[in-house]
Amino acid sequence: MRVAPLPLLSLLACTAGLTEVPAGSRRHLYGAVESSSKGTARVKVPVDPLDSSLLVTAQVPEPWAVHVRALHAPDGTEVFRAFEWNASPYNKTNGGFVSTVATLNWPVSATDAPLLPGKWEVELGVVDGSQQYTRQQVAVDVVLKKDASFESGALEVTVVYTGGVQDDPGLRDAVEEAKVLWQELYGSFGIDLSFARDMGYPTDIGPPALGDEEAYERIAAQTGIPHVNLVISNEIVGFEQIFGIAGDIPGPLVPTTRSGVQVSAVLAAGPDGKYSAEDVRLLSETMAHETAHFLGLFHPVESSWETWDVLNDTAECDSEASCKVELGENLMFPFPVCSVVSCVPQNQVTAEQAEVVHRYTGVD
């Protein structure tokens, strides 16, 4: 946040296998598993020798919620456990928090255990509306990529205009200019950013972060894996004072209610409703910032100044003044840093931030 389905294979067991379908250069496995009465479900993921990253997404209907409780390597080593991070002041992934849609990318960073060939086990936890572990069917999707290098990559984005905002020629021109700046910014840390043909969606839609807007599921079903969908709406309903918002950290590549990021057209235009050069730059940074959330990056520090990302090369500051000095030019700073006349460019990405982005399964 920057302030201002496919058919399922039903399996009646607590441990499930997956069915594989083509997904371009990636592998897409899917299935369904029913959790035990204690809320536990396990899924085996066959990892091939050339697979380098996986993205697991689990879905349940309301009022249930699911999280990735743990991830085990083929030798049984537990490489991730949600409870180690859920009460931590350091943010690594949202995959361990319960939600109707939970997504974990592995590895998250260069310090994590690599994705070795063999049978990996994803352990899920399911709770009911009273936060009690329970029996419930869970839809599971796993996308895997083969990437020989985590130093360079490609990302495909589809821009989706909603509610007729594409009819504003000023906005369309600003977005096209912002795309170029965004490509330059991502190119500085080895990401070749490309855009599919823009799309339109006929009505206004809500934000993806709440997990209750079905439009994102329909849009993702049209664009397909591995596109990241960036939605431009007149404003972000319920969050009218923020520039943009991401569906999750990381976000899912398969169709879900969290499969996208959203940007406000009203705030992008600035107070005068026109798109100055600085407005376009801020728009490009917002698009880049929110998409980077979707690719797995957190703010280096949250605006409470009491929680941070888990990375070692982003400063651990503890006040607004000190954080603006140490991190104000970072792409993932939680808000634009502006004076009366201008805003500081936020185009810096640290080496470890780049490592996280390159490990996201949607980046080739």
C-alpha positions in Angstrom: 0.0 0.0 0.0 1.3 3.5 -0.9 -0.6 6.1 1.2 -1.8 9.8 0.0 -10.8 -20.8 -11.3 -9.6 -23.5 -12.8 -11.6 -26.9 -12.3 -10.5 -28.7 -9.1 -9.6 -32.3 -8.5 -11.5 -33.4 -5.4 -9.6 -35.6 -3.0 -11.1 -36.8 0.3 -7.9 -37.1 2.3 -5.8 -34.9 4.5 -2.8 -35.3 2.2 -3.3 -34.6 -1.5 -1.6 -35.0 -4.9 -1.9 -32.5 -7.7 -2.8 -32.5 -11.3 -0.5 -30.7 -13.8 -1.6 -28.5 -16.7 0.5 -26.5 -19.2 1.3 -22.9 -18.3 3.7 -21.7 -21.0 7.3 -22.0 -19.7 6.0 -22.7 -16.2 4.4 -25.7 -14.5 1.0 -25.3 -13.0 -0.3 -27.9 -10.6 -3.7 -27.8 -9.0 -6.0 -29.8 -6.8 -8.2 -29.8 -3.7 -7.6 -31.2 -0.3 -9.8 -31.5 2.8 -8.3 -30.5 6.1 -8.6 -32.7 9.1 -10.8 -31.9 12.1 -7.7 -30.2 13.5 -7.5 -27.9 10.5 -4.4 -29.5 8.9 -4.0 -30.3 5.3 -0.8 -31.4 3.5 0.0 -31.2 -0.2 3.0 -32.9 -1.9 4.7 -30.8 -4.6 7.0 -32.6 -7.1 9.9 -30.3 -7.8 12.0 -31.1 -10.9 15.8 -30.6 -11.1 15.5 -27.3 -13.1 12.7 -25.7 -11.0 14.0 -22.7 -9.2 11.0 -21.1 -7.5 7.4 -22.1 -6.5 4.3 -20.1 -5.7 1.7 -21.9 -3.7 -1.8 -20.4 -3.4 -4.5 -21.8 -1.2 -8.2 -20.7 -1.3 -11.3 -21.3 0.9 -14.7 -19.6 0.8 -15.8 -17.2 3.5 -16.2 -17.5 6.5 -13.3 -20.0 6.5 -9.6 -18.8 6.3 -6.4 -20.6 5.4 -2.7 -20.0 5.8 0.6 -21.7 4.8 1.6 -23.1 8.2 4.9 -24.7 7.1 7.0 -25.8 4.1 9.2 -28.9 4.2 12.1 -29.8 1.9 12.3 -33.3 0.4 14.7 -34.4 3.3 12.1 -33.3 5.9 13.8 -30.1 6.8 11.3 -27.4 7.8 12.3 -24.3 5.8 9.4 -22.1 6.7 7.0 -22.0 9.7 4.4 -19.3 9.9 4.4 -18.9 13.7 8.1 -17.8 13.6 7.0 -14.7 11.7 3.4 -13.9 12.5 4.3 -12.1 15.8 7.7 -10.8 14.6 8.5 -7.1 14.0 10.1 -8.2 10.7 8.0 -8.9 7.6 9.0 -11.8 5.4 5.7 -12.9 3.7 2.0 -12.7 4.2 1.6 -16.4 3.3 1.6 -17.3 7.0 -1.4 -15.2 7.9 -5.0 -16.6 7.7 -7.1 -15.3 4.8 -9.5 -16.6 2.2 -6.5 -16.5 -0.1 -3.0 -17.3 1.1 0.1 -17.2 -1.1 3.7 -18.1 -0.4 6.6 -17.8 -2.8 9.7 -19.9 -2.1 12.5 -19.1 -1.8 11.7 -15.6 -0.7 15.3 -14.3 -0.6 18.8 -15.4 -1.3 19.2 -16.5 2.4 16.4 -19.1 2.1 17.0 -22.8 1.4 17.0 -23.3 -2.3 14.3 -25.3 -4.2 16.0 -28.7 -4.5 14.4 -31.5 -6.6 12.1 -34.0 -4.9 8.8 -34.0 -3.1 8.2 -30.8 -1.1 5.4 -30.8 1.5 3.1 -27.7 1.9 1.3 -27.8 5.3 -1.9 -25.7 5.4 -4.0 -24.6 8.4 -7.7 -23.9 8.1 -9.9 -22.0 10.6 -13.6 -21.2 10.7 -15.2 -17.9 11.3 -14.5 -18.2 15.1 -10.7 -18.7 14.4 -11.0 -22.4 15.4 -9.2 -25.1 13.4 -11.7 -27.1 11.4 -12.4 -29.5 8.5 -12.8 -27.7 5.2 -12.0 -28.3 1.5 -9.1 -26.1 0.2 -8.3 -25.3 -3.4 -4.6 -25.4 -4.0 -2.6 -24.1 -7.0 1.2 -24.3 -7.3 3.1 -22.6 -10.1 6.8 -23.4 -10.6 9.4 -21.6 -12.8 12.7 -22.7 -14.3 15.1 -19.7 -14.0 18.8 -20.3 -14.6 19.7 -16.8 -13.2 18.3 -14.8 -10.3 20.1 -11.7 -11.6 18.0 -10.9 -14.6 14.5 -11.6 -15.6 11.3 -10.6 -17.4 7.9 -9.5 -16.1 4.6 -9.2 -18.0 2.0 -6.7 -16.9 -1.5 -6.1 -18.1 -3.0 -2.6 -17.4 -6.7 -2.8 -16.9 -8.9 0.4 -16.9 -12.1 0.2 -14.9 -15.4 2.1 -15.0 -14.6 4.0 -18.2 -11.5 5.9 -17.0 -9.8 4.9 -20.2 -12.0 7.5 -21.9 -9.8 10.2 -20.3 -7.1 10.9 -22.9 -5.0 12.8 -20.3 -4.9 9.7 -18.1 -4.1 7.4 -21.0 -1.2 9.6 -22.1 0.1 9.8 -18.5 -0.1 6.1 -18.1 1.9 5.5 -21.4 4.6 8.0 -20.2 4.6 6.3 -16.8 5.1 2.9 -18.3 8.4 4.1 -19.9 9.7 5.4 -16.6 8.6 2.2 -14.9 10.5 0.1 -17.4 13.6 2.2 -16.8 13.3 1.8 -13.0 12.8 -1.9 -13.1 15.6 -2.2 -15.7 18.0 -0.7 -13.2 17.8 -3.9 -11.2 17.6 -6.4 -14.1 13.9 -6.7 -14.8 12.8 -6.5 -18.5 9.3 -5.1 -18.1 6.8 -5.6 -20.9 3.1 -4.8 -21.3 0.3 -6.8 -22.9 -2.5 -5.0 -24.7 -4.4 -2.8 -22.3 -7.8 -4.0 -21.2 -11.0 -2.4 -20.0 -13.4 -3.5 -17.3 -16.9 -2.1 -17.5 -17.6 -1.2 -13.9 -15.7 0.2 -10.9 -14.2 -2.5 -8.7 -13.1 -2.6 -5.1 -9.6 -3.0 -3.8 -7.8 -6.4 -4.1 -6.4 -6.5 -0.6 -9.7 -7.3 1.1 -10.0 -10.5 -0.8 -13.7 -10.0 -1.6 -13.7 -8.5 -5.1 -14.5 -11.2 -7.7 -13.5 -9.0 -10.6 -9.8 -9.7 -10.0 -10.6 -13.4 -10.4 -12.3 -12.8 -13.7 -9.6 -10.5 -15.0 -6.8 -13.0 -14.1 -8.7 -15.8 -15.8 -8.5 -13.7 -19.0 -4.9 -12.6 -18.8 -3.5 -15.9 -17.6 -0.2 -17.0 -16.0 2.2 -15.2 -15.6 0.7 -11.8 -16.1 0.5 -9.3 -13.2 -2.7 -7.2 -13.5 -2.5 -3.6 -12.7 -5.9 -2.0 -12.4 -6.4 1.7 -12.8 -9.7 3.0 -11.2 -11.0 6.4 -10.6 -10.3 5.9 -6.9 -9.7 3.1 -4.4 -13.1 2.5 -2.7 -12.7 2.7 1.1 -9.1 3.9 0.7 -9.6 7.2 -1.1 -6.4 8.7 0.3 -4.0 6.1 -0.9 -2.2 6.1 -4.3 -2.3 2.3 -4.7 -2.8 -1.1 -3.1 -1.6 -4.6 -3.8 -3.7 -7.8 -3.5 -1.1 -9.5 -1.3 2.6 -9.8 -0.6 3.4 -11.8 -2.6 0.4 -12.0 -4.9 -1.1 -15.0 -6.6 -0.6 -15.7 -10.4 -3.8 -17.8 -10.6 -7.3 -16.4 -10.6 -8.3 -15.3 -7.1 -9.9 -12.2 -5.5 -6.4 -10.9 -4.7 -4.9 -11.4 -8.2 -3.9 -7.8 -9.0 -2.9 -4.4 -7.8 -4.9 -1.2 -8.0 -3.9 2.5 -8.6 -6.0 5.6 -8.1 -6.4 7.8 -11.2 -7.7 10.8 -9.1 -4.7 11.0 -6.9 -2.3 10.4 -9.8 -3.6 13.6 -11.5 -2.5 15.8 -8.5 -4.5 18.6 -6.9 -5.1 20.4 -10.2 -6.4 17.3 -12.0 -3.7 17.6 -14.7 -0.7 15.4 -15.2 2.5 17.3 -14.8 5.9 15.7 -15.3 6.2 15.1 -11.6 2.7 13.7 -11.5 3.7 11.2 -14.2 6.8 10.3 -12.3 4.8 9.7 -9.1 2.4 7.6 -11.1 5.2 5.5 -12.4 6.7 5.0 -8.9 3.3 4.1 -7.6 2.8 1.4 -10.3 6.3 0.1 -9.6 5.9 0.2 -5.8 2.5 -1.6 -5.7 3.7 -4.2 -8.3 6.8 -4.8 -6.2 4.6 -5.6 -3.2 2.9 -8.2 -5.4 6.3 -9.6 -6.3 7.1 -10.0 -2.6 8.6 -6.7 -1.3 7.4 -5.1 2.0 8.0 -1.5 3.0 11.5 -1.3 4.5 9.8 0.3 7.5 6.1 0.7 8.3 4.8 4.1 9.2 4.5 3.1 12.9 8.3 3.1 12.7 8.2 -0.2 14.8 8.2 -2.9 12.1 10.5 -3.5 9.2 11.2 -5.8 6.3 13.4 -8.8 7.0 16.2 -7.7 4.7 19.6 -6.8 6.0 20.5 -4.0 3.6 17.5 -1.7 4.3 18.1 0.5 7.3 16.3 -0.2 10.6 15.3 3.3 11.5 12.8 4.2 14.2 11.4 7.6 13.6 9.8 9.5 10.7 12.6 12.0 10.5 15.4 9.4 10.5 13.6 7.1 8.2 13.0 9.8 5.6 16.8 10.5 5.6 17.9 6.8 5.5 15.1 5.3 3.3 13.1 8.2 1.8 14.5 7.6 -1.7 13.8 3.8 -1.6 11.1 2.6 -4.0 9.3 0.8 -1.2 9.2 3.7 1.3 5.6 3.7 2.6 4.7 7.2 1.2 6.0 9.9 -1.1 8.4 12.3 0.6 7.4 15.8 -0.6 8.1 19.4 0.2 5.9 22.3 -0.8 7.2 22.4 -4.3 8.3 18.9 -5.2 8.7 15.2 -4.2 11.9 13.2 -3.8 12.4 10.6 -6.5 11.9 7.2 -5.0 13.8 4.9 -7.4 16.4 3.2 -5.3 16.2 -0.6 -4.8 18.8 -2.4 -2.6 20.6 -5.6 -3.7 18.5 -7.8 -1.3 15.2 -6.2 -2.5 16.2 -7.1 -6.1 17.0 -10.7 -4.9 13.4 -11.0 -3.6 11.9 -9.7 -6.8 14.0 -12.0 -9.0 12.9 -15.1 -7.0 9.2 -14.4 -7.5 7.7 -17.1 -9.7 6.1 -14.6 -12.1 9.5 -13.2 -13.0 11.4 -15.3 -15.6 
